Amino acid sequence: MNSSLINIIGVFASICTAISLLPQLFKIYREKKRGDTSLLMLGVLFLGNGLWVLYGIQKNDWIIICSNSFSVMVNIVLSLLLIKYKN
């Protein structure tokens, strides 16, 4: 595969990963209740995204840095909504 195609695949994969929690976030916000969202899963995902950001910084890879920084922000907002709508 040529490097342009590999970069397109990487960007598309990063976008998909970064937006993966948005449907859950919108659902919690719309319904004003948290449902069965796993806090452990969210914590592990938050840690993983944070480590990906550090990895991207070390590799100077802006695709990794941007997509995972966005994911960290989504995780933070989702966590705040889970706390707000605890009951």
Contacts in CASP RR format, 6 or more apart in sequence:
PFRMAT RR
TARGET T0000
AUTHOR 0000-0000-0000
METHOD contacts of the structure
MODEL  1
MNSSLINIIGVFASICTAISLLPQLFKIYREKKRGDTSLLMLGVLFLGNG
LWVLYGIQKNDWIIICSNSFSVMVNIVLSLLLIKYKN
7 63 0 8 1.000
10 63 0 8 1.000
11 63 0 8 1.000
14 63 0 8 1.000
14 64 0 8 1.000
14 66 0 8 1.000
14 67 0 8 1.000
14 68 0 8 1.000
15 67 0 8 1.000
17 67 0 8 1.000
17 68 0 8 1.000
17 71 0 8 1.000
18 67 0 8 1.000
18 68 0 8 1.000
18 70 0 8 1.000
18 71 0 8 1.000
18 74 0 8 1.000
19 74 0 8 1.000
20 71 0 8 1.000
21 45 0 8 1.000
21 71 0 8 1.000
21 74 0 8 1.000
21 75 0 8 1.000
21 78 0 8 1.000
22 74 0 8 1.000
24 37 0 8 1.000
24 78 0 8 1.000
25 74 0 8 1.000
25 77 0 8 1.000
25 78 0 8 1.000
25 81 0 8 1.000
28 34 0 8 1.000
28 35 0 8 1.000
28 37 0 8 1.000
28 78 0 8 1.000
28 81 0 8 1.000
28 82 0 8 1.000
28 85 0 8 1.000
29 81 0 8 1.000
32 85 0 8 1.000
33 85 0 8 1.000
34 81 0 8 1.000
34 82 0 8 1.000
34 85 0 8 1.000
34 86 0 8 1.000
37 78 0 8 1.000
37 82 0 8 1.000
39 82 0 8 1.000
42 75 0 8 1.000
42 78 0 8 1.000
42 79 0 8 1.000
42 82 0 8 1.000
43 75 0 8 1.000
45 71 0 8 1.000
45 75 0 8 1.000
46 72 0 8 1.000
46 75 0 8 1.000
46 76 0 8 1.000
46 79 0 8 1.000
49 68 0 8 1.000
49 71 0 8 1.000
49 72 0 8 1.000
49 75 0 8 1.000
50 68 0 8 1.000
50 72 0 8 1.000
52 64 0 8 1.000
52 68 0 8 1.000
52 71 0 8 1.000
53 64 0 8 1.000
53 65 0 8 1.000
53 68 0 8 1.000
53 69 0 8 1.000
53 72 0 8 1.000
55 64 0 8 1.000
56 64 0 8 1.000
56 65 0 8 1.000
56 68 0 8 1.000
57 65 0 8 1.000
END
